[in-house]
Amino acid sequence: MNIIAELAALPGVMAAGEYSYRGDRFSFEGKLDPEMARMASIMCRATTMAVHMQANMVKSLGYDCGCAPARGWMVHGQQFSVCVIANVFCFVDHTHVSLNDIMQTMVTKVPNQEGALV
């Protein structure tokens, strides 16, 4: 089972997917229609690029806070959260599930991104 199918099968996961860093491809499983998944992959890619830029800027100021290179990010909303590690995204309905288990799965199963993002 690939990581996308494994994540999509976890309790509370609405959808999981991955996107290319170039922005020209994506795949997903779960409760998103293809157009919503396409928009989600664009949003996740854009946010990932911004997070990497910001972490690199902090590091260039001489502060080695351990945040660069950035491995991922998360946005926690009232009803659901978006979790991203490398180029894998996961939409989680967190009203009945702990994000800790899902994030632990993502951190351990998604390989580190190496090299330039573009």
Helices and strands as residue ranges (DSSP letters): H 3-8, E 13-19, E 26-30, H 34-60, E 72-76, E 80-85, E 88-93, H 99-109
